[in-house]
């Protein structure tokens, strides 16, 4: 599987976790990962755990760059895509343009145009701003 396909899996895993949390359903991160991704993959593990471990900081960055919105108001899929994009942009060695493009491509497939444009704008703002390390 290439990284683009793995990002879809990561988005699905994060979506499921956010749904479980919203519904107060107990879960184990490793079980959700295994349910979605049949084989162990370091990229998937690192991204999922990275987003979850840094969620408070990621949400602060998102909220600072969202106009008239907060990340909690987004749909679960949209929030998963944005959090994943911010994590990859700010916390990994993935080239910034690749991180932004991959998030926007997921949003094209799973979100409506307004949300896709908003995700693109937020990631672009972060990329051009100086708030990556907050």
PEJOWO-V102484 format. One record per pair of residues at least 12 apart in sequence whose C-alpha atoms are under 6 Angstrom apart, sorted by the first residue. I is the first residue (numbers start at 0). GAP is how many residues later the second one is. D is the distance in whole Angstrom. If there is no record, write none. Layout:
I&GAP&D, I&GAP&D
This chain:
10&69&6, 13&66&6, 14&61&6, 14&62&6, 14&65&6, 50&36&6, 64&57&6, 80&22&6, 84&14&6, 84&18&5, 89&42&5, 103&16&6
